[in-house]
Amino acid sequence: MAASFTVCRLHMIGRGSLAKCLQKVDTFLHRNIGTNVVAVQEEKNGFKSLYAVQAERQEQAERSVLISCHSRTNEKKFLKHMSKHGDIKKYFFYESYGMYAVVEYANQESVASLFEGTAIPSISHESLVPFKSRLLSLRSLDSADLPNQPSGKKRQAQTSIPINELIQRLAKEESIDQQITSLTEAYQLTEENCRLRFLVCSLLKDIAAAFFPECTIKPFGSSVNGFGKLGCDLDMFLDLDSISGRNATMPKSGLLLEYQMKRANSERNVTQNILSVIGECVDQFGPGCVGVQKILNARCPLVRFAHQPSGFQCDLTANNRVAMKSTELLYLYGELDPRVRHLVFTVRCWARAHSITSSIPGAWISNFSLTVMVLFFLQRRSPPIIPTLDHLRDLAGPEDKSVIEDNDCTFVSDFTKIQLESNTETLEQLLCEFFEFYAAFSFRTRSINIRKGKEQNKPEVAPLHIQNPFETTLNVSKNVNATQLDRFVALCQESSWLLQQNKTAQSGVGTKGKAITPWGLSTLLLPSQVAAIKSRKRRKWEPASERIKSLLESLKDNNNQQNKS
């Protein structure tokens, strides 16, 4: 039986004008993201700007489709059928509430050809919105043969490995530097996961384009700054600058557009109205979008929902250009020196293993705060590994000038202008020094500031003060309470000691049939190795407790007994 595709059906009481509006999606103009000069600069010294990366990723997403497959779809027959519509550049399978495939064609004409072979199901008791999403359902491919012909294509992981599995993997490495590198490789976003994130943004843009045909939706934050972990949320930015007149110049003569939006009291009110409309549309007509929440009274209004086909938890914001600049800055720092990304991944993993961070809002330290703390630490090395933000601003050219809501967000975008000092410290040295640095840091009186790269007096009363790099009057760690900060400091003290005591693999790597004992970095991820520190008054901690010593001796004794047996 020949295969066929069914466009995901959308339910509503009546079709009316909204259906006509949604039909406009098929004719909207494709426009590349960003007009920044950085996007068109040639790659220099092997670096590529975030603008260039985003433009390339979005172009890939525009000519891609997402296919809901049978769990035993035959790969060869699947490719043969998909190839009828054009040349396939890349494809991969993954699981999320079923089996899915992402297929990237060589051009958008192939996607249009694919649509010609799709059909909207005719169901007498339901009303359907004829919205041709690029999320398609594969009915079957010779279903009689499927049980004996499972796909040979490896399914791409979309979530990180469990912590216990990671600990075992790290224990097999031969050095702490290799452990840190292995942790980064296990947790960082894969090529396929990045493609899927941009594709989800592109699918959402198809919906938003019914109202704003020249808009773009692009990911920001962990999805693109180089520090994203497999399974992290997808933060998306609805960019209306190309149609808002923000970057337009006043014409000398001629016609002026009658502005398409009614007057509002403030830009915030405009943002709330836009997100309210888009949120309602995503809720009612977004294929695979469930649990939609319109959180419009937050400091940064957003629409939150789960995208089941990808498995991503999504946050859609608008008018959040400062966050985009923060994303670009972190991306730049991560590209300047590979040790930056390795150390950030390691510290974040360690923090999550001991509940210093949490996916639930509360008094915990956030991943962004931890990342800024790592950057500050690297600026404080002698010589420094990365420059301060003020130095990057001083290197900026006229094309880099950026002032957003009275905030100076200017920094250099040309990597060739940044001259790094020669620092040869190993990852092992840096990790140990990171714990020692913050174990002794004067949080009570001092503030962390990566603009200056030096400690400053606290401008406000708060247990932890980390200055926002661009909105300098804000404390990004204002939510952190004294108890959580005490836990962080105590864990830094004990982790520093543990790392010094277990920095060799003498008893770590076992032979066949023998147990593998965690050592080095892997010991820091074991919950049993660091005590749960209860709320207590601030006091000076001993560098090594008797309890930790006895735990390590117990591990060694158990390992010796297993080897003898």
N, C-alpha and C positions, 0 to 999 in steps of 0.2 A: 504493500500500500504506500503510495507516495506520501511524503511528509507535507505537512501544512502548518502554517503559523497562525495563531489567533491573537489578535491585539487584546491586551488586558481590558476587560469590560468594566465600565464605571456606571454606578447606579444612581439614578435621580428620578424624581417624580415627573418633571417635564423638561424638554430640551430647550426651547425658547432661545433667547438671545445669547445666553452663555455658551451654548453649543456652537453658535455661529462665531462667537469670539474665539473659542478654543480652536476652531478650524483654521484660524489665521496662523497657527503655529507652523503649519507646513510651508508657509511662504515667507517666514521671517528671514531677514538678512543675517548671514554669518559674519561676525566681526571679531577680529583678534583682540585679545585683552591688552589693555595698557597702551599708552602712546609714549611712555617714557623712553628716552633715547637709549637707556640701558638695554632695552629689549632688542635693539637692532645692532648693538655693538658686536664686533667679532669676539669670539672667545679668546682670552689672553691667558697665557701661562696655565692652560688647562682648566681655568675657572669659567663658570657660566653663571650669569646673574640669575636671581630668582625670577625676574620678569621674563627672561628668555626661557627658563625652565617651565614656567607656568604657561607661556604662549604655546610651547611645543606640546605640553601635556593636554592642553585644552583642544588643540587642533586634532590630536589623536582621539580624544573623547568624542568630538563632533562626527567622526566617521566610524564610530563604534556602536554596537548594539549589545543588549543584554538579553540572553536567551534562558528561559526557564525550561529545563530539560527533564526527561525521564531519567531516573537514577541509573539506568543501564543503557543509556544511549550509546549506540555503536559509533565509535569515534570516526572511522573511515567513512561511513555513510553520512554522518553528520557533516564532515568537511566537504564531501562531494556535493551535498545538497547546498550548503552555504556558498560554495565556490561558483555555483551557477550564476550568482548575481555579481561577481567581480572577484578580483584578486584579494586574498586574505593576507594581511601583513603579520598579524599575530592573533593568537587565541589561547585561552586557558580555561580550565574547569575549576570550580570550587563549590563548597557546600554551605548553604545558609537557608534553613527551612526548606530544604530540597536541593537538587542539583542545578547549578547554573553554569553558563558559559559566557565569557566576554569575547566578542569577535570584533577585531579591528580590520576594516577594509582599507584598500589603498586610496580610495577617494569617496566623497560623499555621494557620487552618482550611484555607487553600488548599494548604499543604504536606501536610496530612492527606488532602485530596482527591487530590493528586497520587499519594500512596502507594497509594490505592485502585486506580489504574490501572497499578501496577507489578507485575512478576512475578519470582519467583525461578526461574531456569532449572533444568530437570530434566535432570540428567546422570547416567546410570546408573552410571558407574564412579567417581563422586565423592560424598563426603559433604559436605553443605552446612549452614552455620549460618544460620538465618533471622534475620539481623540487618539491619533496615531502616535502612541508613545513608542520609544525605541526599546521598551521592555516588552519582549515577545514571548509567547508560550509555544513550545514545540509539542505538537500532539503525539506523534509517534514516528519511528523509523523502523518499519518492518517489525512490529511488536512481537511477532511470533518467534523471531530469532534472538530477541533481547536477552533472555535469561542465560544463554550460553555465550554471549559476546559482550562482556563488560568492557567499559572504556579502558584503553591502555594508557591514556594520558594521566599523568600524576596530578592529583587534586592539589591545588595551591592552598596552603594554610593561610587563614585570615585572622587567626588569633595566636598569641604567643604561647610557648610551651609552659606547662605547669612548673612551679618553683622547685618541686622535688626533682623533676627531670633535669632542670637546669643545674641544680646543685651536683647531681651525678655527672653531668657533662663537664662541669668546671673542675671537678675533682680529678678528672683524667688528664687535664692539661699539665704541662711541665714547668710553667712559670706563672707568676701572678700577672705579668703582662699579657701572656697568652689567654689567661682566664678572662681578663677584662675585654680583650678583643673578641673572644668567643661569646661572651655575654652580649656584646653589641650586635654581633652577627645574628644571634638567636632572637633578639628582641626588636631590631629595627624593621621599619616598613620594607616590604619586598617591592620589586618592580611591578609585579602584578597587583599588589594591594594599592600602590600609588595610582595605577591606571584605573582601578575600580573606583577610587575616590573621585577622580576627575570625571569619570563617566556619570557617577551619581549627581555631581554638580551640573553636568550638562543635561541630564534628564530633568532636573528641577528647573533649569533655565527654559526648557521647552514649555513648561507650564507658565512661568513668570512672563515669558515673551508674548503671551496672549494679551497682556496688559501693557508691557514695556518692550516692544519689539527689538530695541537696540541695547537691552540690558545684558549684563554678564553675571554669572554666579561662579565664584572661584573659591577654592579652599584656602584657609589660612591657619595659623597656629601649628600644632604638632603635625598636621597632615603634610605640611610642606617645608617646615623650618629645619628639617634634618634631625630632629630629636623625637620624632613620633615612634611610639611603640605599637606593635601589631595589636589591634583591638581597640586603639584609642578612638575617642569621639571624632566625628567629622564636623569641624567648624566651617561654616560657609558664609560668604559675604556677597550680598546682593548689590552690585555696583551699577549705579544709574548715572555716573558722571558723564558718560558719552551723550546722554540726552537731557541732562539737567541744566546745561549751559554753564556749568562750573568752570570748564576749561575753554569756553568760547570767548572770542574777542568781539567787541561791539562793531558791527558793520558801519562803514562810512555812509552808506545809503542803501536803499532797498527795503525789503519787507522784514518785519519782525514777526516771530511766531506768537500766536495767541497762546499763552501758557496753558498747558494741558491739565494743570491741577488747580483746584480751588484754593483760595487763600487759607492759610492756617496761622495759628498764633505763634508757632515756633517751628524750627527745623525738627525738633524732637517729636512734635505733634504730627508732622508730615511723615516721619519715619514710622511712627505708630500706625498711622492710617495705611501706609503701604504694606507693612508687615501683616496687618489685620486682613487685608484683602488677599494677599498671597497665601497667608496661613489658612484662610477659609477654603481657598481653591485647592491647596495641597490636601487638606482634610477631606474634602468632598470628592476630588477627582484625581488625586495623585496615586498612580499605580504602586502598590506595595508600601505606601506611607500610612503608618498607624500611630495611634496614641498622640495625636497632634495637640500641642499646648501652645496657646498664644500668651507669652509672658511679656506683656507690653509695658508694664510699669516698673520693670527692672531698670537699673542704672543704664544698662545697654539693652534696649528692647530686643526681643528675639522670638523666634518660632522654633519650638523643640518637637521632634518627632523621631520615630524609629523607622528606618528604611529596611524592611524585612528581606528583600532580595539580596541586599549586600550585607545585612547584619549590623550596619552602622547606626549608632545613636547620633542624630544630627541636630545641630543648632544653626539656624539661619538668622543672620543679622543684616542690618543695613546702616549706612552712615557710620561705619566703624573703622575709619581710615587710620586712626592711631594704632589699632591692633594690627593692621596690615603692615605698617612700618616696623612694629615690634617683631613681626614674623620675618621681615626682610633682614633686620639687624641680627637676629639669632641665626638665620641662615648664613649670613656673612661670617659671623664668628666661627660657626661650625666648619666652614670651608677654609678658613685661614690656617688651621692646624688640626690634624685628625685627632689629636689627644683631647681636644675640647669635647667632641661628640662621645668619645669613649668614656671620659670621666663623667659626663652628664648621664649617660645611660646607666653606668654603674651606680652612681649615687642615687638615682631615681629608683632603681631596682632594690637597692638596699633599704631605702626609705619605705617603699611599699611593703617589703617583707616584714618590717617591724611596725607597720601601721602609723608611720610618721605622716604619710600621705593617705588620702582616701578618695574614692569616687563619690562619696556622699558629702555634700556641703556641711561645713562645720568649722571647728577651731583648729583643724589640721593645717600644716604647711602645704602649700600648693606646689605642683610640679614647676610652674613658672617661677615661683619664689626660689625653689631649689636650684633651678637653672641659673638664675641671676647670682645666687650665692657661689656657684661653681665658677661663673665668669669673673666675679669679683676676686675670688681666690687666685685664679690664673693671672689676673692683672697685678696681684700683689707678689708674684714670684720675683726672684732676682736672678737674672733679668726677667721682665714680664713676658709671658707667652702670648698674650693678646693685648692690643692697645685699648686705651680708654675710649669712651664714646665721644668725649670732647676732642680727642686727637683725631678721630675719624671725621668729626665735624670740620676741624681745621683743614683737613685734606680735601674737603668737598669742593667741587667746581660749581659754576653758576647753574648747570643743568641738574645738580643734586639738591638745589634749594627746595625745602619743604617746610611749610608752616601750616599746621592743622589746628584749627580752633585756638589760635594764639599760642600753640605749643611748637617749639622749635624741634622738628623731626629730621633735621638735615644731617646727613653723613655721607661719606664718599661711597660711590658705587663702582669705581674703577679699581679693581684689585691690584693693578700694577703700581698704584700710588702708595700702597701700604707696605712699608719696610718693617719686617719683623726682626726682633733681636734674636740672637742665637742662644736658645735655652735647650739643653740636652737631657733634661730630667726624664726618667722613665715613667711609665704609667704607674708602676708599683710605688715609686717614690711620691708621685703626685697624690695618689689615693691615700697613702699613709699621712702625708702632710696635710691633706684636706681635713681629715679627722682631727689632727692635732691643732690645726689652725682654728677650727670652730669650737673645739673643746675648751680652748683658752680665750676665745673672743669675748670682749666686754659688751655683751648684749644689753646690759643694764643702762649704759650711757652712750653707746656708739651706734651709728647708723651705717648701712651698707649702700654704697653709691657707685655704680659702674660708670657714671658720667665722668667722675673725677678719679676713680680708681683708688680711693683712699677712704679711711674711716672718718666719719664726721659726727659731731654732736647730734643727739636725737632732737628733732624739731617738735616732737610731740611725745606724750606719755603713752607708750605701748610696749609690751614685752619684746616684740621683734619689729624693727623698722627697716624696710627695704624700699628705697626710693624708686618710684616708677621711672624708667629711663627717659620717657618723653613727657608725661604729665607729672612733672617733678614735685607738685604739691601733694601727690597721692602716695600712700603707703600700701604697696601691693600685698603686704602681710598683716594688714590691720586686723584680720579675723583671728590670728593666732593668739592663744591665751598663754599664760605663764606655765601652766602644767605641760602643755605640748612642747614648749620651748625647753623646759627642764628635761623632758624625755629625750629630745634631740641632742642636747649637750651631753647628757649621761651616756647615750648610745655612741656618740662620737668618741668619748673617752674610752669606753670599753672596746669599741671596734678598733681603735688605734692600737691598743694593747694586744688584742687578738691577732691583728695582722702582723705585728712584730714577732709574736710567738709562733706563728704558723706560716711563715713565708717560704718554706721549702716543702718539696713534695716527697720527702723521704718515706713517709708512711702513707702517702696519699694515693699513689698509683699502684693498684694491685695487679697481680698476674691472674691468669685464667683460673677460675674457681675460688679466688680469694676476694674478700670484701674490699671495697674501695672506701677509704676514710676521707671525709671532707678535710680540706686544708686550704690555707690562704684565703682568697676571696670567698670560696664556698662556705667557710665556717661563719662568715659574717651574715649569711642568708639563712642560717639555721635559727629558728625561733628559740630553741633550747639554749642557745649559746649566749643570749643576752636577756637578762631578767626583765620582766614587765615592771617598769618603774612606776610606782604609784604616786599619787599626788603627795608631795611633801615639801617642806621648806627648803629653799636653796641652801646647799651646803657643798663643801669641797669634797669631791669624790677621789678615792684612792685610784691610782693608775691601774691596779689589778686586784681584784677581789679574790678571796680564798675560794669562793663558790666557783668562779670561772676556772681557777686552777684545778679544782677537784673534778670538774666536768671534763676537762681536757685529759687528765690522767685516767679517768674512767673510760673515755673513748679509746685511748691507747691500749689499756688493759684488755678491753673487749676485742680489739683488733688482733692483739697477740694471741688471745685464746682461740679466735676463729682460724688464724693461720696455723696454729699447732694442731687443731682438730682436722 
